[in-house]
Amino acid sequence: MIKAALLGATAAFAATAAHAQVADTWTITGAVAVSATNDTGGTVSLGTAGNGGSIDSATIVDGIHNSISAAAVGASASSSFTVNDLSVGAGAATFNVVLGGGVSATAVNNDAVTNNTGFAATNNGPTIGGAGTGIDNGNSISVAAVGASASVSSNVTAAGGATPTVTYNETGAVTVNAGGGAGSDGGNAGAVSLILAGGFNAPNIIEGNGNSISAAAVGASASFGLSSTVIDSTVTGTYTAGDIAVTSTNSGAVSVSADGAGGQVSLDSAQIQAGSGNSISLAAVGASSSASYSETYYSVAATAAVPSAQTNVVTLNSVTATAYNTGAVSNSTDMTASNNNPTIALGSNNSISVAGVGASASFSGTSSDYTAGFTPAAASTNGLTVTANVTATAYNAAAVTVNSAITNPTISAGTSNSISAAAVGASASQSFSNFVK
């Protein structure tokens, strides 16, 4: 993981485990409350204004869940539970977290946030893959400017034949709020600018699944997420949470440009050569609220042992996702190529996109199987249950502008691939999806 980041204010509660043959339990009987407020009257800035900066020749050749990033963030608050079990057959492990008094994460930003870092391809553009192994999954290369970010999450990764049992039991309410708090004008009230003076040149995903190369400016982001990533292993997971409320509020201007004044960024020679679920994107978003559960299965060994039955059971009481945006959103990105057109050569569910979104609220459940058809030794039991209501509300009251053109976009082969440019005022969604490669 390689990161360059400048944060105005950050707060976090994290429980992390990365070993096997253990029985670990973390218990907090009372409430967990994390909050971060950035309100100095100054600017959170990464890179040099006017001159900019660049991530040149950023490359992830091989591997899983690697990242290279450069981000400017006004305020960030998070509560997380993370398991990385890479036991390589060393025996079963048990990981438990018990949160009995509710969890809240609140982030407030009132100052300007600017990221002057781009993808200037002096030598090569940002690239994922190239080793020829096909073991290039879930990697990311990104630049971002974010006003306020709040999150509550549980993330489990098992690899190398690991067989962990994981329990996440949150009996109280979960409140995630990129907005509110003493002295706030909203989740994000500062102008958020991503300035890509050097362009967004030659992003290239050569192979693999679930990889991303992205650039984004986001006013306020609030999220609740449960995820399980299984690589030639077996996970038994039980996840329980009470009422979940996820709210984001943005009133600051959010922009992506080449100069901070609407100059166009060149998204040139974007390519996805193979694989599934990969994406190259450049987005400006006012307010985003999401609640999600995802399970992802990979197989990286040519003769991997057949996993036992996977069991992931998720029970939530109610889910409410709400996003409010009153700040202007603009994305000046041109896909008119000076060298090569945006191209998807092969694969499925891949995308190249430019977007501007005022407000987005969503609840989703996703299962993705990239193991090329392995059959578990016994039937798997995976399920998500919400015992009460699911509500998603998005409200936008500001201009959303996408100044973009696409020249000769090309999809050569594959299934359900897309190349797009979109301007969206407000979007609310609930979805369940299943993908099997």
C-alpha positions as CSV (number, residue, x, y, z in Angstrom):
1,M,0.0,0.0,0.0
2,I,1.4,3.4,-1.0
3,K,-0.3,6.5,0.1
4,A,0.2,10.3,0.0
5,A,-2.4,12.0,2.1
6,L,-3.1,15.2,3.8
7,L,-6.0,15.3,6.3
8,G,-7.4,18.2,8.1
9,A,-9.0,16.2,10.9
10,T,-9.2,12.5,11.5
11,A,-10.7,10.2,14.1
12,A,-10.8,6.4,14.1
13,F,-11.7,3.3,16.2
14,A,-10.2,0.2,14.7
15,A,-9.9,-3.5,15.7
16,T,-7.6,-5.5,13.5
17,A,-6.4,-9.1,13.4
18,A,-3.9,-10.7,11.1
19,H,-2.9,-14.1,12.4
20,A,-4.3,-17.6,12.7
21,Q,-4.8,-20.4,15.3
22,V,-6.3,-17.8,17.7
23,A,-9.6,-17.0,19.4
24,D,-9.8,-13.2,19.6
25,T,-12.7,-11.3,21.1
26,W,-13.1,-7.5,21.3
27,T,-16.0,-6.2,23.4
28,I,-17.2,-2.7,24.1
29,T,-20.2,-2.6,26.4
30,G,-20.8,1.1,26.1
31,A,-21.2,3.3,23.0
32,V,-18.5,3.9,20.4
33,A,-18.5,7.5,19.2
34,V,-15.9,8.9,16.9
35,S,-16.0,12.4,15.4
36,A,-13.8,14.7,13.4
37,T,-14.2,18.4,12.6
38,N,-12.1,20.6,10.4
39,D,-12.9,24.2,10.9
40,T,-9.7,26.3,10.8
41,G,-10.6,28.8,8.1
42,G,-7.7,27.6,6.0
43,T,-7.3,25.1,3.2
44,V,-6.4,21.5,3.2
45,S,-4.2,21.2,0.1
46,L,-2.1,18.4,-1.5
47,G,0.3,19.4,-4.2
48,T,1.4,22.8,-5.4
49,A,-1.2,25.2,-6.7
50,G,-0.6,26.2,-10.3
51,N,2.3,23.7,-10.7
52,G,0.3,20.7,-9.6
53,G,1.9,17.4,-9.2
54,S,1.6,13.9,-10.6
55,I,1.7,10.2,-9.9
56,D,3.9,9.1,-12.8
57,S,4.1,5.5,-13.9
58,A,2.1,4.2,-11.0
59,T,2.1,0.4,-11.4
60,I,0.6,-2.6,-9.5
61,V,2.0,-5.6,-11.3
62,D,0.5,-8.4,-9.4
63,G,-1.3,-9.3,-6.2
64,I,-4.6,-8.7,-4.3
65,H,-5.9,-5.7,-2.4
66,N,-3.0,-3.4,-3.1
67,S,-3.4,0.4,-3.4
68,I,-1.6,3.5,-4.5
69,S,-3.3,6.7,-3.7
70,A,-3.0,10.5,-3.2
71,A,-5.8,12.2,-1.3
72,A,-6.6,15.5,0.4
73,V,-9.4,15.1,3.0
74,G,-11.0,17.8,5.2
75,A,-12.4,15.5,8.0
76,S,-12.5,11.8,8.3
77,A,-14.2,9.7,11.1
78,S,-14.3,5.9,11.0
79,S,-15.1,2.8,13.1
80,S,-13.8,-0.5,11.7
81,F,-13.3,-4.2,12.3
82,T,-10.8,-5.8,10.1
83,V,-9.6,-9.5,9.8
84,N,-6.8,-10.5,7.5
85,D,-6.3,-14.3,7.9
86,L,-3.4,-15.5,5.7
87,S,-2.8,-18.6,7.7
88,V,-1.8,-20.8,4.7
89,G,-3.2,-23.9,6.3
90,A,-2.0,-23.1,9.9
91,G,-5.4,-23.9,11.4
92,A,-8.8,-22.4,12.1
93,A,-9.1,-19.1,13.9
94,T,-12.0,-17.3,15.6
95,F,-12.5,-13.5,15.5
96,N,-15.3,-11.8,17.4
97,V,-16.3,-8.2,18.0
98,V,-19.2,-7.3,20.3
99,L,-20.4,-3.7,20.4
100,G,-23.2,-3.3,22.9
101,G,-23.9,0.5,23.1
102,G,-24.3,1.6,19.5
103,V,-21.8,3.1,17.1
104,S,-21.6,6.6,15.7
105,A,-19.1,8.2,13.3
106,T,-19.4,11.9,12.5
107,A,-17.3,14.0,10.2
108,V,-17.6,17.8,9.6
109,N,-15.6,19.9,7.2
110,N,-16.0,23.7,6.8
111,D,-12.8,24.5,4.9
112,A,-11.7,24.3,1.3
113,V,-10.0,21.1,0.2
114,T,-7.8,21.0,-2.9
115,N,-5.8,18.1,-4.5
116,N,-3.5,19.3,-7.2
117,T,-2.1,15.8,-7.9
118,G,-2.9,14.1,-11.3
119,F,-1.8,11.2,-13.5
120,A,0.7,12.8,-15.8
121,A,2.1,10.0,-17.9
122,T,5.6,11.2,-18.5
123,N,6.7,7.6,-18.9
124,N,3.7,5.4,-18.4
125,G,0.1,5.9,-17.3
126,P,-1.3,4.2,-14.1
127,T,-1.3,0.5,-14.8
128,I,-2.7,-2.6,-13.0
129,G,-1.6,-6.1,-14.2
130,G,1.1,-7.3,-16.5
131,A,2.7,-10.2,-14.7
132,G,0.6,-12.6,-16.8
133,T,-0.5,-14.6,-13.7
134,G,-4.1,-13.4,-13.7
135,I,-3.7,-12.9,-9.9
136,D,-4.5,-9.2,-10.0
137,N,-7.6,-8.7,-8.0
138,G,-9.2,-5.9,-6.0
139,N,-6.3,-3.5,-6.5
140,S,-6.7,0.3,-6.8
141,I,-4.8,3.4,-8.0
142,S,-6.5,6.7,-7.1
143,V,-6.4,10.4,-6.5
144,A,-9.1,12.2,-4.6
145,A,-10.3,15.3,-2.9
146,V,-12.9,14.8,-0.1
147,G,-14.6,17.3,2.2
148,A,-16.1,15.1,4.9
149,S,-15.9,11.3,5.1
150,A,-17.6,9.1,7.8
151,S,-17.8,5.3,7.8
152,V,-18.5,2.2,9.9
153,S,-17.3,-1.1,8.5
154,S,-16.3,-4.7,9.0
155,N,-13.9,-6.2,6.4
156,V,-12.8,-9.8,6.3
157,T,-10.1,-11.3,4.0
158,A,-9.1,-15.0,4.1
159,A,-6.4,-16.5,1.8
160,G,-4.2,-19.5,1.4
161,G,-6.5,-22.1,2.8
162,A,-7.6,-20.2,5.9
163,T,-10.8,-21.3,7.6
164,P,-11.7,-18.4,10.0
165,T,-15.0,-18.1,11.9
166,V,-16.0,-14.4,12.2
167,T,-18.7,-12.8,14.3
168,Y,-19.7,-9.1,14.2
169,N,-22.4,-8.3,16.7
170,E,-23.6,-4.7,17.0
171,T,-26.7,-4.6,19.1
172,G,-27.3,-0.9,19.2
173,A,-28.0,1.7,16.5
174,V,-25.4,2.6,13.9
175,T,-25.3,6.2,13.0
176,V,-23.0,7.4,10.2
177,N,-23.1,11.2,9.6
178,A,-21.0,13.2,7.2
179,G,-22.8,16.3,8.6
180,G,-24.1,17.7,11.8
181,G,-22.0,18.5,14.9
182,A,-21.2,21.6,16.8
183,G,-20.3,24.5,14.7
184,S,-21.0,22.8,11.4
185,D,-22.7,24.3,8.4
186,G,-23.4,20.8,7.1
187,G,-21.3,17.7,6.5
188,N,-19.2,19.6,4.0
189,A,-19.4,23.4,3.6
190,G,-16.0,23.9,2.0
191,A,-15.2,24.0,-1.7
192,V,-13.7,20.7,-2.8
193,S,-11.5,20.8,-5.9
194,L,-9.6,18.1,-7.7
195,I,-7.2,19.8,-10.1
196,L,-5.6,17.5,-12.7
197,A,-3.2,19.9,-14.4
198,G,-1.3,17.0,-15.9
199,G,-4.4,15.2,-17.1
200,F,-5.5,11.7,-16.5
201,N,-3.4,10.0,-19.1
202,A,-3.2,6.4,-20.3
203,P,-4.9,4.5,-17.4
204,N,-4.5,0.8,-18.3
205,I,-6.0,-2.3,-16.6
206,I,-4.3,-5.2,-18.3
207,E,-5.9,-8.1,-16.5
208,G,-7.5,-9.3,-13.3
209,N,-10.9,-8.7,-11.6
210,G,-12.4,-6.0,-9.4
211,N,-9.5,-3.5,-10.0
212,S,-10.0,0.2,-10.3
213,I,-8.1,3.3,-11.5
214,S,-10.0,6.5,-10.4
215,A,-10.0,10.2,-9.7
216,A,-12.7,11.8,-7.7
217,A,-13.9,14.9,-5.9
218,V,-16.5,14.3,-3.2
219,G,-18.2,16.8,-0.9
220,A,-19.6,14.5,1.7
221,S,-19.4,10.7,1.9
222,A,-21.1,8.5,4.6
223,S,-21.0,4.7,4.4
224,F,-21.8,1.5,6.3
225,G,-20.2,-1.6,4.8
226,L,-19.8,-5.3,5.5
227,S,-17.5,-7.2,3.2
228,S,-15.9,-10.6,2.9
229,T,-13.1,-11.5,0.4
230,V,-12.3,-15.1,0.1
231,I,-9.2,-16.4,-1.8
232,D,-9.0,-20.2,-2.0
233,S,-10.3,-20.4,1.6
234,T,-13.4,-20.9,3.7
235,V,-15.1,-18.2,5.8
236,T,-17.9,-18.8,8.3
237,G,-19.3,-15.3,9.1
238,T,-22.2,-14.0,11.2
239,Y,-22.9,-10.3,11.1
240,T,-25.6,-8.6,13.1
241,A,-26.4,-4.9,13.4
242,G,-29.4,-2.8,14.7
243,D,-31.0,0.2,13.0
244,I,-28.6,1.8,10.5
245,A,-28.8,5.4,9.6
246,V,-26.4,6.9,7.0
247,T,-26.6,10.6,6.2
248,S,-24.4,12.9,4.1
249,T,-24.9,16.6,3.6
250,N,-22.9,18.9,1.2
251,S,-23.3,22.6,0.6
252,G,-19.8,23.3,-0.8
253,A,-19.0,23.5,-4.5
254,V,-17.4,20.3,-5.8
255,S,-15.3,20.4,-9.0
256,V,-13.0,18.4,-11.2
257,S,-10.9,20.4,-13.7
258,A,-7.5,21.0,-15.2
259,D,-7.0,24.4,-13.6
260,G,-9.5,24.9,-10.8
261,A,-11.5,27.2,-13.2
262,G,-13.3,24.7,-15.5
263,G,-10.5,23.9,-17.8
264,Q,-10.9,20.4,-19.3
265,V,-9.0,17.4,-18.1
266,S,-8.0,14.9,-20.8
267,L,-8.9,11.3,-20.0
268,D,-6.7,9.9,-22.8
269,S,-6.1,6.3,-23.9
270,A,-8.1,4.6,-21.2
271,Q,-7.9,0.9,-21.7
272,I,-9.3,-2.2,-20.0
273,Q,-7.7,-5.2,-21.8
274,A,-9.3,-8.2,-19.9
275,G,-10.9,-9.4,-16.7
276,S,-14.2,-8.7,-14.9
277,G,-15.6,-6.0,-12.7
278,N,-12.8,-3.6,-13.5
279,S,-13.3,0.2,-13.7
280,I,-11.6,3.4,-14.8
281,S,-13.5,6.5,-13.6
282,L,-13.4,10.2,-13.1
283,A,-16.2,11.6,-10.9
284,A,-17.5,14.7,-9.1
285,V,-20.1,13.9,-6.4
286,G,-21.8,16.3,-4.0
287,A,-23.2,14.0,-1.3
288,S,-23.1,10.2,-1.2
289,S,-24.7,7.9,1.4
290,S,-24.4,4.1,1.1
291,A,-25.1,0.9,3.1
292,S,-23.8,-2.3,1.6
293,Y,-22.9,-5.9,2.0
294,S,-20.5,-7.6,-0.4
295,E,-18.9,-11.1,-0.7
296,T,-16.2,-11.7,-3.3
297,Y,-14.5,-15.0,-4.2
298,Y,-11.2,-15.5,-6.0
299,S,-9.1,-18.5,-6.9
300,V,-5.4,-17.7,-7.5
301,A,-3.8,-21.2,-7.5
302,A,-4.0,-23.4,-10.6
303,T,-4.5,-26.5,-8.4
304,A,-6.2,-24.8,-5.4
305,A,-7.9,-27.1,-3.0
306,V,-11.7,-27.0,-3.3
307,P,-13.1,-24.8,-0.6
308,S,-15.6,-26.1,1.9
309,A,-19.1,-24.5,2.0
310,Q,-19.0,-20.8,2.5
311,T,-21.4,-19.5,5.2
312,N,-22.1,-15.7,5.5
313,V,-25.3,-14.7,7.3
314,V,-26.1,-11.0,7.7
315,T,-29.0,-9.7,9.7
316,L,-29.8,-6.0,9.9
317,N,-32.8,-4.3,11.6
318,S,-33.5,-1.3,9.4
319,V,-31.5,0.7,6.9
320,T,-31.9,4.4,6.1
321,A,-29.6,6.1,3.6
322,T,-30.1,9.9,3.0
323,A,-28.1,12.3,0.9
324,Y,-28.6,16.1,0.6
325,N,-26.7,18.3,-1.8
326,T,-27.0,22.1,-2.2
327,G,-23.5,22.7,-3.7
328,A,-22.8,23.1,-7.4
329,V,-21.1,20.0,-8.9
330,S,-19.0,20.2,-12.0
331,N,-16.8,17.8,-13.9
332,S,-14.8,19.0,-16.9
333,T,-13.3,15.9,-18.4
334,D,-12.9,15.1,-22.1
335,M,-12.6,11.6,-23.5
336,T,-11.7,13.0,-27.0
337,A,-8.4,11.2,-27.4
338,S,-5.3,12.8,-28.7
339,N,-3.6,9.3,-28.7
340,N,-6.1,6.5,-28.4
341,N,-9.8,6.2,-27.8
342,P,-11.3,4.7,-24.6
343,T,-11.3,1.0,-25.2
344,I,-12.5,-2.2,-23.5
345,A,-11.0,-5.1,-25.4
346,L,-12.4,-8.1,-23.5
347,G,-14.1,-9.3,-20.3
348,S,-17.4,-8.6,-18.5
349,N,-18.9,-6.0,-16.2
350,N,-16.0,-3.6,-16.9
351,S,-16.6,0.2,-17.2
352,I,-14.9,3.4,-18.3
353,S,-16.9,6.4,-17.1
354,V,-17.0,10.2,-16.4
355,A,-19.8,11.4,-14.1
356,G,-21.2,14.3,-12.1
357,V,-23.7,13.5,-9.4
358,G,-25.5,15.8,-7.0
359,A,-26.8,13.4,-4.4
360,S,-26.7,9.6,-4.2
361,A,-28.3,7.3,-1.7
362,S,-28.1,3.5,-1.9
363,F,-28.5,0.1,-0.2
364,S,-27.0,-2.9,-1.9
365,G,-26.0,-6.6,-1.5
366,T,-23.5,-8.0,-3.9
367,S,-22.0,-11.5,-4.5
368,S,-19.2,-11.8,-7.0
369,D,-17.5,-15.2,-7.9
370,Y,-14.3,-14.8,-9.9
371,T,-13.2,-18.4,-9.3
372,A,-14.0,-19.5,-12.9
373,G,-16.6,-22.0,-11.7
374,F,-15.2,-23.8,-8.7
375,T,-17.8,-26.0,-7.0
376,P,-17.7,-26.0,-3.2
377,A,-17.5,-29.3,-1.4
378,A,-21.0,-28.7,0.0
379,A,-23.7,-26.2,-0.6
380,S,-22.9,-22.7,0.5
381,T,-25.3,-20.7,2.7
382,N,-25.1,-16.9,2.2
383,G,-27.9,-14.5,3.0
384,L,-28.8,-11.0,3.9
385,T,-31.9,-10.2,5.9
386,V,-33.3,-6.8,6.8
387,T,-36.1,-7.3,9.4
388,A,-37.7,-3.9,9.1
389,N,-37.7,-1.1,6.4
390,V,-35.1,0.0,3.8
391,T,-35.3,3.7,2.9
392,A,-33.1,5.5,0.4
393,T,-33.6,9.3,-0.1
394,A,-31.5,11.6,-2.3
395,Y,-32.1,15.3,-2.6
396,N,-30.3,17.7,-4.9
397,A,-30.9,21.5,-5.2
398,A,-27.9,22.6,-7.2
399,A,-26.5,22.6,-10.7
400,V,-24.7,19.5,-11.9
401,T,-22.6,20.0,-15.0
402,V,-20.5,17.5,-16.9
403,N,-18.5,19.1,-19.7
404,S,-17.4,16.0,-21.6
405,A,-17.1,14.5,-25.1
406,I,-16.4,10.9,-26.1
407,T,-14.6,10.2,-29.4
408,N,-14.9,6.7,-30.9
409,P,-15.4,4.7,-27.7
410,T,-14.7,1.1,-28.5
411,I,-15.9,-2.2,-26.9
412,S,-14.3,-5.0,-28.9
413,A,-15.8,-8.0,-27.1
414,G,-17.2,-9.3,-23.8
415,T,-20.4,-9.0,-21.8
416,S,-22.1,-6.2,-20.0
417,N,-19.2,-3.7,-20.5
418,S,-19.8,0.0,-20.6
419,I,-18.2,3.3,-21.6
420,S,-20.2,6.3,-20.5
421,A,-20.5,10.0,-19.5
422,A,-23.4,11.1,-17.2
423,A,-24.7,14.0,-15.3
424,V,-27.2,13.0,-12.5
425,G,-29.0,15.4,-10.2
426,A,-30.3,12.8,-7.6
427,S,-30.1,9.0,-7.5
428,A,-31.6,6.6,-4.9
429,S,-31.4,2.9,-5.3
430,Q,-31.8,-0.5,-3.6
431,S,-30.2,-3.5,-5.3
432,F,-29.1,-7.1,-5.0
433,S,-26.8,-8.5,-7.5
434,N,-25.0,-11.8,-8.2
435,F,-22.1,-12.3,-10.6
436,V,-20.5,-15.7,-11.5
437,K,-17.6,-15.7,-13.9
